[in-house]
Structures are given as structure tokens and as C-alpha cells.
Amino acid sequence: MKKIILVMSLIMTSAVCWSQQVQVTFITPRIVHVVKGQPTKTLVVTAKPENVTINRNGNEQSSGELIVRQNPKTGCLTFLTAKGQVLLREKSHDITKVRQSFVLDKDEAIYGLGTIQNGKMNRRGEHKRMEQSNLEDFQNVLQSIKGWGIYWENYSPTQFDDDANGMSFTSEVGEGIDYYFMYGGSADGVIAQMRFLSGDVPMFPLWTYGFWQSKERYKTAAETESIVDKYRELQVPLDGIIQDWQYWGSNYLWNAMDFLSEDFVNGQQLIKNVHRKHAHFMISIWASFGPQTQQFRELDAKGLLMPFETWPQSGISHVWPPMRDYPSGVKVYDAFSPEARDIYWKYLKKLYDYGTDAWWMDSTDPDFFNPRESDYEHPVTGGTWRSLRNAFPLETVRGVYEAQRQASLPMEGQGVAKRVFIMTRSAFAGQQHYGSNMWSGDVNSSWDMLRKQVPAGLSFSLTGNPNFNTDIGGFFCSSYNTSGPASAPRNPQFQELYVRWMQYGLFCPVFRSHGADAPREIWQFGKKGEPVYDAIEKMIRLRYRLIPYLYSTAWQVTSNNESYLRPLFSDFAADKKVWNMTDEFMFGRSILTCPILDPQYTEEKIIRTNAMTGWDRQSAVDNSQLTVDFTVKKTAMKYLPKGTDWYDFSTGKRYKGGQMVKLTISLQDVPMFVRAGSIVPLGPVMQYVGEKTWDDLEIRVYPGADGQFMLYEDEGDSYNYEKGVYSTITFQWNDRTRTLTIGARQGSYPGMLQKRQFTLVLPDGTTKTISYDGTEVVVKP
């Protein structure tokens, strides 16, 4: 039930209470907290208000960088720049309905909110009920092309609308309107403001940027280990193997967090064996427990389980469809309870002590089937399920992150503590601070869904959460099993889709192959010398070459509030052609990624499924057999943003920005360009991260503008970087003098290379080898 509580308390120096029960607090000169009624007890905001000097003049107050003006008749606020440019106007509000509406400019583009799977970037004209689910997740963070952002501080399901009546947020429950207005001046600026409010992004381990293999599911410990063996035998790079569900046994033991299945009799030895093969081990854990688990019994005795229907519905794990007359009894735990989170970690620590490197936190939405009104009103710690519903992923992920950090404290400072790495299916605002990477759920295998992943990942990044990935190839591929179960990897229709999806996944922070219905390991698609196999191998090898660039970008994400996945308007806002572009993006600051998102060799199959029909295997089957020549060259048209020149990464050909270019490509080619003035370090081809040192990096320099790049290096898997234990080397290109300055190395860490060489490469083929001992070097190619 919605309530009204008038604000009667005294206000800080940097705040003012106007009429219409409006409280405005400057958190910083560019962030304003607006409350009408009772504020939300925050789970997200960690920032404390700065001591901001406020100039007040009647119905205006100014920080020197931002002006807030109130209409004395309506109580509505207007936000303006220090120069008086209107950024955003409130239109109306209704505290009893927890609704706030705003007025946007006619052609103003707005972005963010979360991973909305409709293929769009611009949220104008959107009508969306925002409630966490398998395929869509919401962070309540919106930003404008004008450089402002809003974080709507409410955790209940919320309706977002934009139409002729204005743009509005309406939440299902709350005691007032509570939001933060942020002026960043740009997309990056808004992201920086959001991370200031809710926390920075910790570094992931270096090895997480390698290639990950998974499927639903490896059914024995021997099978899991054999996947690593096969990659090593084929000499195809691999850094991570993932063990999905049911290693615990039946569904009555759901999420027991131990190897209880007879097919995993020695899970601890499995992990040791994987480590001996120079790979890392991630394991599936859930937000729910079966009735025969120790966790269930302890949580149930304390009233810390929720009553609603969740996955899996049957206790019989080997029969499909589910046998509903044998209900599983699985229940979701109350992640809002500190005590419940402690219990969760107490049992999870066994897997941590076994040597588990990373957590696959599945169903953190969580799955919530056939909801009843009583389910929404069920009390949880701090409120009701309805009032806190959307913050569930934040709290359950936070619990694991904080517990693991605490558990590793005795090891920190010795260079051996593992950084927390969590991959999870859902996220809320602020989750970037808790070591998590979100994937986009159980998406189906279709070209339409591949196209939707690009704007979904970009929209997610614009909320301040930079870590995003998808199931390469899509999770449900059964419609491509045209010659029997698990035949999709030899079906040309699926092969083309999988290769193009991998070429998109190459540019995600986590590069991971996963899916149901058919295996996805490289050898399932053919053998070396065949075009599909070779295309997959080429992308994996390219990923490893890009790791020095990617890890240095990771440092910029952590230290400078940058992003891996950058919509083109982040860097080229003056080019209106890119404002709603959904098929290209920047990968870091230098690389323009233009993945192929439509079939060129086969016909597109129209596939419509959702997260549950996929499991129900409701998909059309096409029994036609295709013969496809994947060696034939094709063409593609791609747009190069104006404002800079661009170089084709593969050929070195230079293009002027602001035009469409026609490219000749093959199945093995992913169009990618590097902006003029960029410096891109490339590493050696490795079988796994750490196999070879970075003692001879290739440094590609792209003339046409001045440029700079900071190469970042550290121990790779400890939190000592937080204490300054890392090194940086700054490369600067002077385009006028055509000289490259390799700056003096700053900082140090144990095991750091004292001497090395760099191989300078220009697009015209010019190369030069440079010896480097940590002191400044000036090079003229």
C-alpha cells in the first residue's frame, strides 16, 4: 500500500525544503537528490553528500555547476546548467501513486534502463513494466543525449512510459518519490556520476578475459575435465570451464553446493585437475534450495525462505516434461536478510575451499512463476517481496562478493587472494561494485535475438554496469537440430549464426560459449581446415591477442569510469546518424566493432520463443538439408562515424569518417576499424593467459591524429592493485612529428618484466623493434 509521509525534519546545509513537500539535496555540485514524501531506505547509494556551497535566490538554488528551480505554483522542478540551459523539467507528480513525470525536448534521445530485448537504443515512445526476469533486467537508470541522467530509487516493479503525456516513472509501492538527477555532460559523465553514487568497478582477474566453454550441462566430472583436455590437444586457447547444475544430484538436493551426484564423486579432485591443465573452474549456484539440503533446513527454521513457485518445479531431475505430481519443494531464500546471506556463504565456502575460481549465480532474478498477490505481499527482511523485488539480484550478489572478500583477507597482501568473479543472470543499479558480470539470460538461437543483444548490452552499460555477455549462439538451438538431437553444430544455418554470434561475443568483456540442446565446443562444428572450424578458431586466437588492450581498458573502467561497450553517441554525439545505431559500437576507446548480424549464406529462420517455451522444446523443425559454400566472398555495408578517419583492422586501409563503406568479407571476417590516433597493443597467441609473458608486444599505431594509450599490468589475480601495486606505461603519438614516445614506467609489482621489447607496427607495414628497460624512449618509425 502506498503511503504519504510529509518531510518535517531539519535539512542539511546543502539541502532545501520547498513547498509541495519537496526536499532537494546537492550530493555533489552535479548530483541532486530529490525526495517528495518519505525517502527510500537505500540499498544502492553509498556516497555521502559533499559539503557543497549553495547559492539561493528565491525559488532557485545553484551549486555553481547546476541550477535547480522550483515553480512556486506547481512545485515542479527544472534542472539547468550553470549557464541557464534547460536540461530537464518536471511536469507533475503524485506521491500517493509514486509517480513522477517529466517533459523532454521533441527530438531528445534517451537511453538505458536495462537489458530490454526489443532491439532499440532510444527509449522514446517506450512503455515498459520493469520487473526482473530471465531475459530482461532493469537498473532504473536513464540518461539523455543532452548529458543528464536519472536514477529512480525504488525497488518495486515500476512502469516506465514515454508518450505525448511526458516521460514518467510509476512504482507499485513506496512511501514517496525518490530520485537522483545527475549532470555528467556526456554519456561517460553520467556513468561516472552513477558509479560515484553506487560504487566503482573492481578489477576482474586477468584470466577471465580469455575464452570460456560451457554447456547445459556436462553430466560427469570426467566429461567436464575431458573438454579441457580436448582444447589442449587441439591447441585451441581456453581459460575457463563451467560446471552447470545438477552436480549435486536430484532436484530435492537442488543447490546443495557440494558434489553429491554419483557422477561427481570427487569434485575437489576435478577442480585440481582443471587447474593442473592451466584452466579455471566456474560452478553453478542458485538463489534457491531443495528441501533435502542443509541450507533449506537452516533457512526454513529461521523463516528465511519465500513461498512462491520457482525453478525447478519437479523433484525428478531426469524426466521431461516436469512431473508436477512430484513437486520439488524448492524455495528461494530471503537475500535481503544479512543472516540469510551469511548462511548462504557458510555452505558455499566448501566449494570455495575446494578451489573454485568463479561463481555462476543463476536465476538471480529469481524465477518467479505463476505469481499470486499473496506472493508479492509476502514479508521479507526490510519490507515485502513487492517493495524490494527488483533489488534481489543486487543483494544476493553483494552477499557473495563481500563474504569472499572477507574470507580472503588473511591472504591479501601476499599476491595470492582470488579476485571475486561472479557471472549472474540479473542485475540492479550499483551491482557493478560487487564483482559481477551479467549475461542476458536464456535467449533463443536466432538472428533476431543476436541483433537484439547489441543494443541490450549497450543499454546495460549506460546504467553504469559495464560487464555484459551473452550465450554465444543463443541458449536454445533446438529449432536448428534438423537431423536429430544435437545436430545443430553441423547444420549450416546454425553454423553461420554461431560464427557471427561469436564474432560479436569477441568484443564482450566475457567471451563465453554456452547453450542447451546441442554441444558448442569447437570440434562439434567440424575440424581444422574447414571454414566453420577455422572461423571459430580465428576469433578465439584474436581474442587472446587483444587481451593487453582489453586488460588496459579494464583498468580504465576501474580507475576512470569508462566502459568496454560504448554506443557510438558516447564518442560521436555530434553525428546524429549514430544516435540510435544498434549494429555498431566502440570496444574501448579505439576499436569500432561492426558485427555481421544478418545471414549471408543461409536464409533467416523466424524463431519466436521465450525462456519457458525454449525449455518446453516448442520450436518448429525444418527437415531440409542445405549445402553451403562458406568460402564464397560476400559484401557488407557499414557506417563510419564522422569526426575522424578510420583504418580497417585487417587490411590497414584508411577511410574518412561520415560515410557508408562497402566491404568484401568472408565467414571468417568480422568488420572492425581503428580510429586515427589510436595505439593498440597486441599480445602473443597463447593457449591460456599467462602461458607467455608480454615481453614482445606488438604496438600498432594509427596515424592521422595525436594519440595516447596507457598499458596497464599487475599480478593478475589479487587485490594488491587497490594498494597501488601495479605498473603503467604511457605511449604517446605525435602526428605532426610522427614520433612515438614510450614513457617511463610508473609503479611496480612482483614478477614485473624489467626489460622487454616492443614491436612498433604502422598500417602501411612499417615495423620497428624497440628495446625498453622502463626509461623513456622516443621513436621515429
N, C-alpha and C positions, 0 to 999 in steps of 0.2 A: 504494500500500500504506500502511496506517495504522501509525504508529509511536508508541511511548511514550518520551518523554524527561523524566526527572524534573528538577524545578527544584532546583538546588543552589547557585545564585548568591545573593549578598547582595541584600537588598531595600532600597528607599528608605525614608526616614523615614516616608512616608505609606503604606507597604505592610506587609503582614504575611504570613508563610508559615505556614499552619496544617498540620495533619496531612492525610493523603489528597492530598498534593501540590497544595494549593490556595493560589494566590497572589492576594491581594486588594490592589489599589492604588486609593486615592482620587485620581482625576484632579482633581476639584473636590469641595466638600462634598456635592454631589448626584450625582456621577457616579463609579461604581465599576467598575474593570476587573478582571474575574475570569479567571484562567488556571489550567487544570489540565493539566499536561504542558507542552508547548512552545508558546509564543505564536506567532500568525501574524505573518509579516513584513507589516506593514500597507501597503496601497496607499490606504487611506481616511482613517485618523485622522491629523490634522495637529496636534492640540492637544498641548501638553506638560503634564505633571502640575503642578498648582499646589502651593505649599507649604502643605498642609492640616494643621492641628493635629488629631491623632487621640488620643482618649481610649480606652485599652484596659482592659478589665475581664474577665479570664478569656477566655471564648470570644466576647466581644463587642468590637467597636470602633465608635466613634462619631465623626462629624465635627461633631456639634452640630446637623446637619440630617438626617442619615441614619445609621441603625444597621445594622451587618452582624453577624449572629450565626451561629456555626457549631455544628452538632450534633457533639459530640465522638465519638459512636459512628459516625455515617454520613458525617461530613464535609460534609453538605449545609448550604447557607447559607439564611438567612432575612433578608429586607430589610424594615426597619421605618422608620417616620417617627421623628423625634426624640421624639415623644410615645408611642412604643411601638405604634402602629397597624401591623399586619402589611400589607405591600404585596404581597410575593411570596415563595413558598417554593420552594426546590429540592426535587425528590423523589428523584432518583437521577441518576447519571451513569456513563458508560462511556467512558473515554479511548480505548480501543482501537477503539471504533466511532464516535468523535467524536459522542457523543450526550449531550444534557443534557435532562432532563425537569423540569417544574415543576408545582406544584399551584395551580390557580386557584379563586377563590370560585365557588359554584354558579351565580350569575347574573351573573358578571363578564363584561362585554363587552370584546373585544379587537379591534384594528383595525390595518390597514396591510399590510405585507409587499410590496405592489406592485400592479401593474395586473392583478389576477386578474379574468378576464372571466366571472364566474358570477353577476353581478347582486347580490352580497351586500356588506354592510359588515362585519358582525360575523364574525370568523374562528372563533368557537366551532364545534366539530364539523367543522372543515376538515381534509382530508388532501390535501396538495399537494406534488408534486415540483417544486422551484423550480429551473428551468433556463431561461435567457434564450431567448426565441423571438420570432417575428414578432408574435404577438398578446398575449403575456403577458411581463412583465418583473418582476424581483424585486430588492428592496433589502435584504432580511434585517432590516428594522426593524419592530418591533411595538410597539404601545402599548395601554394599558389605560384603561378609563373611570375607574380609580382614580388616574390621573395618573403612572404609571410607564411606562417604555419599555425595550426591549432592542434592542441592535444585535448581531447574531450575526456575528462576524468570521471569515468563511470564504468562499472564492470558488469552491469546487467545488459541483456540483449538490447540493442539500440538501433533505431531506424534512422538511416541517412536518406535525405531527399534533396534533390535539386531540380527545380522547375520554375515556372513563372511566378510562383509564390515566394521564391527565395531558396536559399540553401539552409537546411536545418538538421539538427541532431535531436532525436527524441528517445529518451531511455525509458525502459519499462518500470524501473523502480529507482528511487533516490529521494533524498531529503533536500535537494536543491540543485541548482545549476552550477557546475564547477568546470571551468576550462582554463587553459593556458594559451595566451596569444604570444607568438614568437615572431620576431622580425629578424630574419637572417640575411636578407638582401639577395639571396640566391638559394638554389636547392641545397648546396653544400652548407650554406649558412644556417638554414632551418634544421638540417640534420645535426649540425654541431650544437644548436640550442637544445634539441631534444635529448641529445646524449648528455649535455650539461645537466639537464633536469633529472635524467633517469640512470645515468651511469655510462662509463666508457666501454670499449670493446676489448676484452683481454685477448692476448695472442693465443692462437691455437698452436699445437706442436707442428714443427716443420713437416713431419712425415704425413700429416693429414692432407697435404696438398698433392700427394701422389694419387695413384689410381686405386679405387675401391671396387671389389667384386662382391656381389651378394645375389641371393635369390630367395624366393619364398618356397621352400626353405631347404637347407642342407639337413638331411634326415639322420645322419650319423656323424660321430666325431671323425671317423675315417674319411667320410666324404668331404667334410669341411677341410681337413688337412690336405686331402688329395688335390683340391683346387689350387692351393698354393704350390704344391709340387709340380702340377702341370704348367702353371705360368713360368715357374723357374726352368722347367725342361724346355719350353718353347722360347725362353729368353725374351718374354714379353713383360715389361715392367709392371710391378704390383707392390702396393704398400699396405693394403688393408683387406682383411677378410671379415665378413659379418655373419654371425650366427643368429638367424631369426628364431622365432618362437618354438615352443614345444620341446626344447631340450630338457624341460622339467618333467615331462611325462604327460599324463592326461589333463584334460581341462579342469578336473576337480583340484588339480595341483597348479592351476594357472598362476604363472608369475611367481613361482616358489623361490626364484633367484638362486637356484642351485641345479646341478646336473643330476637329476633324479631319474631320467629316462634310461632304460636298459641299453639304449643305443649311444649313450654318453656316459659310460660308467666311470671314466676318468677325465672329466672335463679340465681339471687343473693341468694334467699332462698334455692335453690338446693345446692349451694356451702356451705352455712351454715349448712344444714342438713348433708352433707357428712362429714364436719368437726366434727359435734357432734357425728358421728359414728366412730371417730378416724381414718378417712381416708383422703387422699389428692386428690386434683382435678386438672387435666390437661385438657386443652382445645385446639382444633384445630384452628390454624390461618394460613393464606396463604400469599404468596407474590404477590397476585393479588386481584382485586376488581371488583365487579359488577357495572354496570352503574348507579344503583339507590342508591348506598351507598354514604355517606357523603365524605368518603375518595376519592372515584373516582372523584367526582366533584371538590374537592380541588386540588388534584394532577393534574387532567386534565387541569385545568385553569392555572397551572404553567408549563405545558409541561413536566410533570414528569411521564408519562405513556408510555409504549412501544407498538408498533402496532401489534406485531406478534400474531399468533394463540396459545392459551393456553387452559388449562382445566378450567372449563367445556365449551364445545363448544355450548351447547344448554341452553337457559334460562329456559326451562321447566325441573324441577328437578325430577319429579316423573314418567317420561316416559323413557323407554329404548327400543331400542337404541335411542341415542340423536336425537331430531327433529332439523335438521340443518336449516330448514326454519324459525326457531325461534332462531336466534343466540343470545348467551348470552351477547356478548359485553364485556366480562371480559377481563381485561388487567393487565399485570404485571407492577409493579411500578419500578422506577429507584432507586434501592437500593444504587447506588454509590453516590447519592446526599445526603449530610447531611440534607438539608431541607426536602427531602422526608422521610428520616428516622425519623426526628422529627415529621412530620405529622403522620407517621405510629404509633409512640408511643403515640401521643396525643389522638388518638382514642382507642388504646389498653389499655391505663391506666384505662379506665372504667372497663374492666374485671379484671385488677389488683386490683382496689379498691373494687370490689365485693368480693375479697378474693381468686382469682385464684392462685394456688400454682406453676404451671408449664405450659410451653408452648409446644404445639405440632406444630412446624413450618414445615408444609407440603410443598412439591413442591418447595423447595429452590434451585432446580437445575437451573431454574424452568422448568416446562413443556413447550416445545418449539416445536410445531407441524408444519409439512409441511414448513420447513424454506425456505425462499426466500433470494436471495442475498441481496436485499434491507433491509431485516430484520437485517442481520449481519452488514450492514453498517450504521444502524440507530445510530444517535449520543446519547450517554449517558454522564452523568457527568464525565469528565476526559478522554473521548475517544469515541470509538464506541462499540457497542454491541459485535462485534467480538474481539476487543482488550481486553475487560475486562470480557468476557463471563464466564470464569471458576471461577472468584473470586466472582460471585454473592452470593453464599451461605455465604461466609465469611462476606460480607458487611451487608447483611440483618440480620444475627445472631448477628454480632457485634452491630448493631444499637439497638436491643432489650436489649442485655446484658448491654451496657453502660447506656442506659436510665433507666433501672430498678435499677441499682446500684445508679444512681444519685437520683432517686425518693425515695430510701430508706435511703439516707444519714442521715436525721434527726433522724432515729430510730437506726442507728448503734451506738454501744457502750452501748446500753440498752439490748442487747441479744434478740431482737425481730425481727430484719430485716431478711427478707427471702433471702436465697442464691438463685441466679438465677439458674434455672434448665430448659434447653431447650432440647427437643428432635427434631431432624431435619433429613431430608432425604438426605442432601447433605453436603459436607464439602470441604474446600480448606485448604492449608497449613496455619498454625497459628490459626486455628479455635479452637484448644484446649484451648486457652486463654479466650474464651468467653462463658463459662458455657454451652457448648453444648455436647450432646451425639448423635451420628449419627446412624440411623438404615439403613438397607441395601435395602430399597425400597420394592416395591410390588412384592416380589418373589413368585413363584408358589409353591404349595404344592407337593413336590416330593422328593424322596430320593436323586436324583441327585442334587437338589438345596440345600438340607440340607448339603450334603458333601461339596458343594462349599462355604457355609457360614464360615466354619472353616478357610480356607486359606484367604478368603476375610477379615475377622476380624483381623487376624494376620497381613496381609499386611497393612491394615489401621493403626494398632497400630505402625508399624515400621516407619510410616511417622511422628511420634510424637504425633498423636492423639490417646489417649488411650481409649476413651469412645465409645463403639460399641455395638449394639444389633440387633436382627432380629425379625421379626414377628414369634413368636413360632407357629409351624405348617405350616408356609407359608401363604401368604396372600390369594391366590386364591385356594380354595379347591373344586371347583365345580365338577371336574372330579371324586371326591370321593362321591358325592351325588347320590349314585346308587339306592336309594329307594325313590327318590323325593327330592325336595328342602330342604336344611339344614339337610340332613340325615347323612352327613359325620361323625359327632361325634359318631354315633352308627355303623359305618362301620369299621370292624376290620382292614381293610387296612389303613384307616386314623388314627384309634386309635393307631396302632403301630407306625406310622410315628410321630404322635403328641407327644406321650410319649418320644420317642427318641430325638425329637427336643427340648422338654422341658428339657431333661437331658443335652443337650448342652447349652441351654439358662441359666440353673442354674449357669453357670460359666461366663456369660457375666456381665459387670458392671450394666446393667439394665436388669431385669428379667421380661419380659412382654409378655403376650399372646394377640394376635391380629389377625384379619383376616376378609375376606369377605365370602359371600356365605353360611356360617353356623356359628352359635354362638360357642364360645370356652370356656365358663365358665365350671368349673369342673363338675357340675351336669349334663351337657349335655352329658357327657361320661359314665354315669351310677350312681351308688350310692355306699356309703361306704360299704366295704366288697367285692366289685367286683374288679378284678385285675387292670383294667384300671384306675378307680377312685382312688384306693389305691396307684397306682404308681404315679399319678399326685400329690396327697396329700403328699406323702412321699418326693417328690422333693421340694415342697413348704416349708415344715417344715424343711428340711435340709438347705434350703437357709437361713432361719432365724437363725439357729444355727451357720451358717458360717459368720454372719454379723460382729462380733467382728474382725475376721480375715480379712474380706473384707474392713471394715472401716479403720483398721490399714494399710492395703495395699493402700487405697485411700490417706492416709497421706503420704506414701512413694511416690506415684505418684506425689503429690503436692510438697513435700519438697525435694525429692531426684531423681526426673525424672525417676521413674520406670513405669512399665506398669502392667495392670491386665492380659492381654492376651499376653503370651510370647511364641514365636516359640521356639522349642526345641534347635535350634542352638544358641539362646541367652545365654543359660546356659551350653550347651554341644557342643560347636563349634568343639571340637576335635573329636567328633563322627560323621563321615561323613554320617552315616546312617540316621541322622536326618536332614540333610541339606535341604531336600525337602519334609519333612514329613508333610502331610496335614490332618492327622486324630488324632493327639495328640498335646497337648500343655501344658504349665505350666500356672496355675492360681495363680498369685502371685509367690513368690519365692519358695513355699514349695509343692504345690499340682500339681501332674501330672494328667491331665484330659485325659481320653481315651474314648470318647463317642462312642456309637454304631451307625454307620452311614449306615448300610445296614439292610434290613428286615431279620428277623429270623423266624417269624411266618406266614408271608404272602408273596405273590410274589410281586416283584417290578413292579410298573406301570411306563411305559415310557411316560412321560408328557413333552411336549415342548410348552411353552407359553412365551410371553414377557409381558411387563407392559400393553400393549394395547389389545392383544388378550385375556388376562385374563378378562379384562372389557367387551370385546365383547362376553364372555362366549363361546369361541371357544375351547371346550375341549371334548375329547372322553368320552363317558359314557359306563361303563361296568355294565350290569344289573345282573351279577352273585352275588349270596349270599354266604357268607362264614361262616363256623363255625370254630372257632379258640379256642384252649385251651391255654390261656395265662399263665397258671400256670406251664406249662412244662419248665423244665430247659434247657438252651441252653449253647453253648460254644463260646468263643471268644478268638482270639489270639491278644495279644498286646505286643508292644516292650517297654522295659525299658532301657532308655539311660545309657551308661556306664559311670563310674566315681563315682558312688555312689551306696549305697544299697537303696532299696525301700520297703515300707510297704503298704500292701493292707489296705485302709482306713476302710473297713468294717470288715475285719477279723483279722487284725493285723499281718498277715503272712509276713515274711521278705523274700525278693528276692534280688539276686545280679543283678546289672545293666549290660547292654550289651547283653541282651538275649530277645528272644520272650518267653512269658509265656502264658499258656493255662488256661483260667478262666472259671468257671462254674457260669452262671448268669441267672437271671430271667428278666422278663419285668421290674421289679421294680429296677433293679440294674444298676447303671452307674459305670463302672470301673474307679476308681481313686486311686492314690497311693501318699504316702507322702515320700519325700526323707529323708534319715537318717540325723540326726542332726537338724531336724525341730522341732519347737514349734508352735502348732496350738491352739489358744483359740476358744472355742465353747460357744455360748450363750444359754440361755434358749429358749424353744419353746414359741413363742408369737403369739398373734392374730394380733398384729401390733407393729411396732417399738415404743419403749417407754412404752409398757404395763407393762413390768417388768424391774427392774434395773439389772445391771450386777454385782450383789453383790455376786454371786457364780458361776463364770465362770469355765468351765472345761478346764484345761490346759493339752493338750496332748503333751507328749514329746516322740520323736522317736530317741532312741539311735543309736550309730554307728558312730557318728562324733560330734564334738563340734557344738553347735548351739546357735543362738540368735534370739529373736523376741521382737519388741517394740510394746506394746499395746498402742494405741492412743485413747484418749477420749476428747470430748469437748461438747459445748452446743447443738450441733447437727444441728442448723439452724440459724447461724448468721455469720458475717464476723469478729467477735472478735478474731478468731484464727489468723488472719493476724497481730494482735497486741500482740500475744503470750498468748492469753487466752485459754489454753488447758493443758492437762497433759499427761505424758508418763510414762510407767512402763516398764523397760527392763528386760526380762527373759534371763538368760544365762545358757546353759547346758554344763557342763564339762564332756566329755565322759570318760576320764581316771578315774576321781574320782567318777563318777556317782552322781554328785550333781547338783542341780538346784539353782541358785542364783536369787532371785527376788529383783531387785534393788530398791533403794529408789525412791519414786515417784518424778518426776520433774514437776514443774508447777502446775497450779490450774485453775479452772473455777467455776462459780456459779453453785451450785447444785451438785458438785462433791462428790462422796462417800468418806467419811473419813475413814471408816472401812469396811472391806469386807472379804470374804474368797475365796480361790481358791481351786479347787479340782484337784490335780495332777493325771493324768492317763497315764500309760505306756502300750505299745502294749500287754504285757503279762497279763494284767488285774490288775496289781498293782495299788492301789489308795491310796491317802493320802490327807487329808484336811488340809489346811494351813490358819491360821488367818493372816490378813495383815492390818496394820494401816498406811502404807506409808513409813515405815522404812525398811531397807534391811533385807531380810530373806534368810538364806541358808538352803536348804532342801536336805536330802538324802533319797530317796524313800525306 
